[in-house]
């Protein structure tokens, strides 16, 4: 089950728990338990949200995949230090 939730979030991005429950055909209480397990392991990040759609208040839990930051690229970086000798003897 956890793999299907992770695959769904990879394919669709951030989703509300109600939408995921309907799409994956998992009862909402069971989905909330599975998402809590994924959140505790650090695979998923969740937050409580309130949305207003056509004046209707919708409360739920928004879930998305957690990700690792990419490693810094190798080589020179923009905005590096200037050569001090270039400022002393301008040409």
ZAMARGU-4260 file (C-alpha; in steps of 0.2 Angstrom, whole numbers, plus 5000, padded with zeros to 4 digits):
<rodrens>
0) 5000/5000/5000 | 5014/5012/5005 | 5022/5010/4988 | 5006/5014/4979 | 5004/5030/4989
5) 5022/5035/4984 | 5019/5031/4966 | 5003/5041/4966 | 5012/5056/4973 | 5027/5055/4961
10) 5014/5055/4947 | 5002/5068/4953 | 5012/5079/4965 | 5005/5087/4980 | 4987/5080/4984
15) 4974/5081/4998 | 4970/5065/5007 | 4952/5065/5001 | 4958/5065/4983 | 4971/5052/4986
20) 4958/5041/4995 | 4946/5042/4980 | 4959/5039/4967 | 4968/5024/4976 | 4951/5017/4982
25) 4957/5016/5000 | 4946/5021/5014 | 4950/5038/5022 | 4954/5032/5040 | 4966/5018/5033
30) 4974/5031/5021 | 4977/5043/5035 | 4986/5029/5045 | 4997/5024/5030 | 5001/5042/5027
35) 5006/5045/5046 | 5018/5030/5044 | 5026/5037/5028 | 5027/5054/5037 | 5036/5047/5052
40) 5048/5038/5041 | 5052/5054/5032 | 5046/5049/5015 | 5031/5061/5014 | 5028/5078/5021
45) 5010/5083/5027 | 5001/5098/5033 | 4984/5103/5038 | 4975/5114/5025 | 4959/5124/5023
50) 4953/5128/5006 | 4938/5137/5000 | 4931/5130/4983 | 4916/5139/4977 | 4913/5146/4994
55) 4913/5129/5002 | 4926/5126/5016 | 4936/5110/5013 | 4948/5105/5027 | 4960/5091/5024
60) 4978/5085/5025 | 4989/5090/5010 | 5003/5077/5006 | 5019/5078/4995 | 5035/5068/4993
65) 5050/5074/5003 | 5065/5076/4993 | 5084/5078/4996 | 5093/5093/4990 | 5104/5090/4976
70) 5123/5091/4979 | 5132/5107/4975 | 5139/5106/4957 | 5158/5105/4954 | 5168/5119/4947
75) 5169/5137/4948 | 5154/5146/4955 | 5147/5163/4949 | 5151/5178/4959 | 5168/5171/4965
80) 5182/5182/4972 | 5191/5194/4961 | 5210/5193/4959 | 5217/5206/4971 | 5232/5210/4959
85) 5219/5216/4945 | 5213/5230/4956 | 5230/5236/4961 | 5237/5237/4943 | 5223/5242/4931
90) 5228/5241/4913
</rodrens>
